[in-house]
């Protein structure tokens, strides 16, 4: 937007899965380690993609009341239980299933994430704003040395993005006006919902989220305040 001035911002809120961390690459890495130890070959790329693809479907079902509302750990577990027989993991012991489900707690950040966040933190309050539950986001921050000022989750509002209550609630908890808060994400749908809630928006490209040549959410004719190649580029564009 032509009228955007970074000086009007006070805080940045970040989507996490895919934007800050490489969920797919981490699942493939952890899966390869598990297969090497167990001797069981698994299509980890297929499992990762199916697991993630089930996430918006599960959220929609919860929002419609078809299943009980649950935090993202619970939704991830439900999806995993549904898909794992297709990948030869139907008879996996409970302890191993629970361990696998917690892979989302220690996803590796993209190479620029920690350094870019550290720069942005020198000028702005930086916070998560993810559908991931608080405990998951805290564990992930510790794993990836992510220097958040605050960990905010849709769980706090008993909702999921793109519910406007999540974006507006984040502004309220950070004590900023919606236009003083910028949503940062690699997903246009998230940013469009943030725009409708009155937030500023920054799109950060993550072309490898679904692997080389994999799915990318359509951009369409969406217009955002900032377009950046990564978090270091975002920091430069926002004067940090």
Order of alpha helices (4+ residues) and beta strands (2+ residues): beta-alpha-alpha-alpha-alpha-alpha-beta-alpha-beta-alpha-beta-alpha-beta-beta-alpha
